[in-house]
């Protein structure tokens, strides 16, 4: 049953928006990991998507446009998690290497022959 004010296209998008959002985020996240897209470009896209959804998509009479802007915004938020997670993992790796280096130096200088 199609909701009042909805179109078949809008209804189709609504039913599949989570799946579409995750696929877009996965593909775009891969592009971020391969350095095809930079982190700041992801941030700019997320701000644009958020502004578009907030100012135009939420109150649009077009069901398709509402769903499309929601998908665009949600996918950009997910993609924004990729550079953040990458930075956290990188910082963790650097921290582990630093700890291992300190432990190695301590063992080297405290070892009695």
N, CA, C and O of each residue as an XYZ file, in Angstrom:
452
protein
N       0.826     -1.169      0.000
C       0.000      0.000      0.000
C       0.880      1.246      0.000
O       1.791      1.358      0.820
N       0.626      2.158     -0.887
C       1.396      3.383     -0.995
C       0.794      4.429     -0.059
O      -0.418      4.644     -0.039
N       1.685      5.086      0.729
C       1.243      6.108      1.669
C       0.668      7.304      0.924
O       0.967      7.525     -0.249
N      -0.166      8.075      1.627
C      -0.746      9.273      1.036
C       0.364     10.269      0.707
O       1.228     10.528      1.545
N       0.352     10.816     -0.475
C       1.353     11.783     -0.907
C       2.614     11.137     -1.456
O       3.541     11.833     -1.872
N       2.653      9.826     -1.459
C       3.815      9.118     -1.952
C       3.616      8.744     -3.417
O       2.492      8.674     -3.913
N       4.717      8.512     -4.081
C       4.684      8.039     -5.463
C       5.280      6.638     -5.483
O       5.959      6.248     -4.534
N       5.042      5.884     -6.531
C       5.663      4.552     -6.603
C       7.192      4.620     -6.503
O       7.810      3.774     -5.857
N       7.795      5.617     -7.135
C       9.256      5.766     -7.063
C       9.705      6.098     -5.643
O      10.682      5.543     -5.141
N       8.980      7.005     -5.010
C       9.306      7.374     -3.632
C       9.129      6.213     -2.680
O       9.930      6.017     -1.766
N       8.076      5.443     -2.898
C       7.828      4.270     -2.074
C       8.933      3.237     -2.278
O       9.379      2.616     -1.312
N       9.378      3.046     -3.505
C      10.455      2.113     -3.809
C      11.739      2.555     -3.099
O      12.422      1.734     -2.487
N      12.071      3.858     -3.178
C      13.259      4.387     -2.516
C      13.170      4.216     -1.001
O      14.143      3.825     -0.356
N      12.011      4.507     -0.445
C      11.820      4.396      1.002
C      12.072      2.964      1.475
O      12.688      2.749      2.519
N      11.606      2.011      0.724
C      11.783      0.624      1.104
C      13.212      0.123      0.987
O      13.574     -0.871      1.618
N      14.021      0.792      0.195
C      15.385      0.342     -0.050
C      16.441      1.354      0.362
O      17.616      1.190      0.033
N      16.041      2.394      1.074
C      16.982      3.480      1.346
C      18.143      3.064      2.238
O      19.254      3.563      2.057
N      17.926      2.172      3.189
C      19.026      1.731      4.039
C      20.050      0.948      3.229
O      21.255      1.168      3.358
N      19.575      0.048      2.407
C      20.473     -0.754      1.570
C      21.234      0.144      0.594
O      22.441     -0.023      0.415
N      20.546      1.083     -0.030
C      21.199      2.004     -0.979
C      22.227      2.853     -0.256
O      23.331      3.060     -0.759
N      21.870      3.347      0.926
C      22.780      4.176      1.725
C      24.054      3.417      2.059
O      25.154      3.952      1.916
N      23.912      2.177      2.503
C      25.089      1.390      2.884
C      25.971      1.060      1.686
O      27.197      1.057      1.804
N      25.361      0.781      0.530
C      26.156      0.499     -0.663
C      26.926      1.740     -1.113
O      28.102      1.652     -1.466
N      26.267      2.882     -1.099
C      26.954      4.132     -1.474
C      28.107      4.389     -0.516
O      29.217      4.715     -0.938
N      27.837      4.238      0.784
C      28.877      4.473      1.788
C      30.040      3.498      1.628
O      31.199      3.888      1.772
N      29.743      2.241      1.333
C      30.807      1.250      1.161
C      31.682      1.585     -0.045
O      32.909      1.537      0.041
N      31.053      1.920     -1.157
C      31.823      2.248     -2.362
C      32.625      3.525     -2.177
O      33.793      3.594     -2.559
N      32.002      4.527     -1.597
C      32.704      5.790     -1.382
C      33.796      5.629     -0.315
O      34.860      6.239     -0.415
N      33.529      4.816      0.693
C      34.539      4.533      1.720
C      35.755      3.854      1.124
O      36.886      4.143      1.515
N      35.529      2.956      0.182
C      36.636      2.304     -0.518
C      37.464      3.334     -1.289
O      38.693      3.259     -1.314
N      36.786      4.288     -1.911
C      37.503      5.351     -2.627
C      38.331      6.205     -1.673
O      39.407      6.682     -2.033
N      37.827      6.398     -0.455
C      38.591      7.142      0.553
C      39.826      6.335      0.956
O      40.923      6.884      1.053
N      39.651      5.043      1.189
C      40.782      4.200      1.587
C      41.841      4.103      0.502
O      43.028      3.966      0.799
N      41.419      4.173     -0.752
C      42.361      4.119     -1.877
C      42.915      5.496     -2.240
O      43.655      5.637     -3.214
N      42.554      6.506     -1.453
C      43.010      7.892     -1.628
C      42.573      8.507     -2.954
O      43.241      9.395     -3.482
N      41.458      8.036     -3.483
C      40.867      8.659     -4.666
C      40.100      9.903     -4.227
O      40.076     10.915     -4.927
N      39.474      9.809     -3.056
C      38.756     10.929     -2.450
C      39.467     11.278     -1.149
O      39.784     10.393     -0.354
N      39.713     12.553     -0.933
C      40.394     13.007      0.282
C      39.386     13.193      1.419
O      38.184     13.320      1.184
N      39.901     13.207      2.665
C      39.017     13.337      3.826
C      38.259     14.656      3.819
O      37.100     14.707      4.231
N      38.901     15.720      3.358
C      38.237     17.027      3.385
C      37.116     17.085      2.339
O      36.134     17.805      2.523
N      37.260     16.330      1.246
C      36.187     16.267      0.253
C      34.973     15.535      0.832
O      33.830     15.898      0.556
N      35.231     14.511      1.629
C      34.149     13.799      2.306
C      33.429     14.741      3.276
O      32.201     14.738      3.362
N      34.199     15.536      3.993
C      33.610     16.488      4.938
C      32.754     17.525      4.216
O      31.647     17.834      4.655
N      33.266     18.058      3.113
C      32.499     19.055      2.341
C      31.205     18.439      1.805
O      30.145     19.061      1.872
N      31.293     17.220      1.276
C      30.090     16.541      0.772
C      29.072     16.299      1.884
O      27.868     16.445      1.671
N      29.554     15.931      3.064
C      28.641     15.697      4.192
C      27.942     16.986      4.613
O      26.756     16.967      4.942
N      28.660     18.093      4.606
C      28.049     19.387      4.960
C      27.023     19.788      3.904
O      25.932     20.246      4.244
N      27.363     19.622      2.637
C      26.428     19.949      1.554
C      25.191     19.063      1.639
O      24.066     19.546      1.512
N      25.400     17.765      1.854
C      24.278     16.829      1.941
C      23.383     17.168      3.127
O      22.157     17.128      3.022
N      24.006     17.502      4.255
C      23.228     17.872      5.438
C      22.416     19.129      5.221
O      21.247     19.196      5.602
N      23.031     20.128      4.608
C      22.316     21.378      4.338
C      21.176     21.151      3.339
O      20.082     21.689      3.509
N      21.433     20.363      2.314
C      20.401     20.075      1.316
C      19.220     19.363      1.954
O      18.068     19.725      1.713
N      19.504     18.348      2.769
C      18.426     17.609      3.425
C      17.681     18.500      4.426
O      16.451     18.486      4.477
N      18.428     19.274      5.221
C      17.823     20.090      6.272
C      16.942     21.204      5.698
O      15.826     21.426      6.168
N      17.446     21.889      4.694
C      16.729     23.055      4.182
C      15.756     22.754      3.053
O      14.812     23.515      2.843
N      15.959     21.671      2.326
C      15.086     21.396      1.190
C      14.420     20.025      1.264
O      13.230     19.895      0.979
N      15.175     19.014      1.642
C      14.656     17.652      1.594
C      13.586     17.335      2.622
O      12.592     16.683      2.301
N      13.776     17.786      3.850
C      12.826     17.453      4.920
C      11.416     17.937      4.635
O      10.438     17.257      4.943
N      11.325     19.102      4.051
C      10.002     19.710      3.858
C       9.519     19.668      2.409
O       8.517     20.297      2.070
N      10.218     18.938      1.568
C       9.840     18.874      0.163
C       8.529     18.126     -0.024
O       8.249     17.153      0.677
N       7.733     18.589     -0.975
C       6.488     17.895     -1.305
C       6.750     16.653     -2.146
O       5.911     15.756     -2.227
N       7.921     16.611     -2.768
C       8.294     15.467     -3.597
C       8.835     14.345     -2.706
O       9.873     14.487     -2.060
N       8.112     13.242     -2.692
C       8.530     12.102     -1.885
C       9.869     11.554     -2.372
O      10.699     11.145     -1.560
N      10.082     11.541     -3.654
C      11.341     11.051     -4.215
C      12.500     11.934     -3.770
O      13.552     11.426     -3.383
N      12.316     13.246     -3.823
C      13.371     14.172     -3.414
C      13.673     14.018     -1.925
O      14.838     14.027     -1.529
N      12.638     13.878     -1.097
C      12.837     13.661      0.345
C      13.676     12.421      0.592
O      14.626     12.450      1.374
N      13.320     11.327     -0.079
C      14.057     10.080      0.105
C      15.480     10.181     -0.440
O      16.422      9.695      0.187
N      15.637     10.799     -1.582
C      16.966     10.931     -2.204
C      17.895     11.781     -1.345
O      19.067     11.440     -1.184
N      17.390     12.884     -0.789
C      18.242     13.718      0.064
C      18.573     13.004      1.368
O      19.668     13.172      1.905
N      17.634     12.208      1.884
C      17.903     11.431      3.097
C      19.009     10.424      2.813
O      19.936     10.279      3.611
N      18.920      9.731      1.692
C      19.932      8.742      1.315
C      21.296      9.419      1.146
O      22.311      8.916      1.627
N      21.307     10.551      0.466
C      22.549     11.292      0.237
C      23.184     11.692      1.564
O      24.382     11.486      1.760
N      22.403     12.256      2.471
C      22.921     12.712      3.763
C      23.389     11.535      4.616
O      24.487     11.575      5.172
N      22.582     10.504      4.725
C      22.949      9.360      5.558
C      24.207      8.670      5.030
O      25.072      8.279      5.813
N      24.312      8.520      3.731
C      25.497      7.863      3.169
C      26.751      8.695      3.425
O      27.819      8.142      3.686
N      26.628     10.013      3.354
C      27.791     10.870      3.610
C      28.207     10.816      5.078
O      29.395     10.902      5.390
N      27.237     10.675      5.977
C      27.586     10.529      7.388
C      28.343      9.226      7.631
O      29.307      9.197      8.395
N      27.906      8.152      6.982
C      28.618      6.883      7.113
C      30.021      6.977      6.528
O      30.975      6.474      7.121
N      30.154      7.613      5.377
C      31.470      7.750      4.738
C      32.386      8.603      5.604
O      33.593      8.366      5.645
N      31.835      9.579      6.287
C      32.621     10.435      7.165
C      33.254      9.628      8.295
O      34.275     10.035      8.849
N      32.667      8.509      8.636
C      33.228      7.632      9.674
C      34.526      6.962      9.213
O      35.347      6.587     10.050
N      34.726      6.805      7.918
C      35.910      6.107      7.399
C      37.194      6.866      7.724
O      38.100      6.272      8.308
N      37.321      8.159      7.373
C      38.576      8.841      7.717
C      38.767      8.978      9.228
O      39.900      8.977      9.709
N      37.681      9.095      9.971
C      37.797      9.178     11.430
C      38.336      7.857     11.974
O      39.256      7.851     12.792
N      37.769      6.742     11.525
C      38.236      5.431     11.969
C      39.679      5.191     11.519
O      40.481      4.632     12.266
N      40.000      5.608     10.314
C      41.358      5.457      9.798
C      42.354      6.232     10.658
O      43.435      5.727     10.958
N      42.002      7.444     11.052
C      42.880      8.254     11.907
C      43.055      7.601     13.277
O      44.157      7.597     13.824
N      41.972      7.046     13.835
C      42.063      6.388     15.138
C      42.942      5.139     15.069
O      43.770      4.911     15.951
N      42.762      4.338     14.028
C      43.571      3.128     13.875
C      45.036      3.490     13.648
O      45.930      2.830     14.178
N      45.280      4.528     12.870
C      46.641      4.972     12.613
C      47.302      5.454     13.908
O      48.460      5.128     14.172
N      46.571      6.228     14.714
C      47.102      6.711     15.986
C      47.383      5.539     16.927
O      48.399      5.531     17.622
N      46.497      4.563     16.952
C      46.692      3.376     17.783
C      47.938      2.616     17.333
O      48.735      2.184     18.166
N      48.109      2.452     16.037
C      49.287      1.742     15.506
C      50.573      2.481     15.860
O      51.561      1.854     16.241
N      50.569      3.792     15.740
C      51.761      4.582     16.089
C      52.059      4.449     17.576
O      53.217      4.330     17.977
N      51.006      4.470     18.391
C      51.192      4.301     19.830
C      51.785      2.945     20.180
O      52.667      2.858     21.034
N      51.314      1.895     19.536
C      51.841      0.546     19.788
C      53.302      0.453     19.364
O      54.116     -0.135     20.077
N      53.641      1.022     18.219
C      55.037      1.014     17.754
C      55.925      1.785     18.740
O      57.038      1.351     19.041
N      55.442      2.910     19.235
C      56.219      3.691     20.207
C      56.436      2.906     21.494
O      57.537      2.914     22.045
N      55.405      2.234     21.976
C      55.547      1.426     23.198
C      56.535      0.289     22.978
O      57.373      0.023     23.840
N      56.449     -0.381     21.841
C      57.390     -1.460     21.536
C      58.823     -0.940     21.448
O      59.755     -1.607     21.897
N      58.998      0.235     20.878
C      60.333      0.819     20.772
C      60.891      1.149     22.160
O      62.066      0.907     22.435
N      60.051      1.694     23.021
C      60.491      2.026     24.388
C      60.867      0.752     25.144
O      61.902      0.699     25.808
N      60.022     -0.267     25.036
C      60.311     -1.544     25.708
C      61.616     -2.128     25.149
O      62.440     -2.636     25.910
N      61.804     -2.060     23.851
C      63.043     -2.556     23.244
C      64.262     -1.812     23.746
O      65.285     -2.429     24.043
N      64.171     -0.496     23.846
C      65.297      0.300     24.352
C      65.582     -0.015     25.812
O      66.739     -0.138     26.213
N      64.531     -0.143     26.599
C      64.715     -0.475     28.014
C      65.408     -1.829     28.142
O      66.351     -1.973     28.920
N      64.950     -2.812     27.387
C      65.584     -4.135     27.436
C      67.027     -4.081     26.942
O      67.892     -4.769     27.484
N      67.288     -3.287     25.941
C      68.635     -3.185     25.382
C      69.605     -2.574     26.383
O      70.729     -3.054     26.532
N      69.177     -1.521     27.068
C      70.079     -0.817     27.967
C      70.123     -1.403     29.379
O      71.030     -1.075     30.145
N      69.183     -2.246     29.735
C      69.208     -2.843     31.063
C      69.719     -4.262     31.045
O      69.811     -4.890     32.100
N      70.048     -4.778     29.909
C      70.525     -6.149     29.797
C      71.979     -6.218     30.228
O      72.822     -5.444     29.773
N      72.246     -7.147     31.101
C      73.616     -7.324     31.588
C      74.226     -8.514     30.869
O      73.637     -9.594     30.822
N      75.389     -8.312     30.319
C      76.069     -9.389     29.585
C      76.870    -10.247     30.503
O      77.507    -11.201     30.057
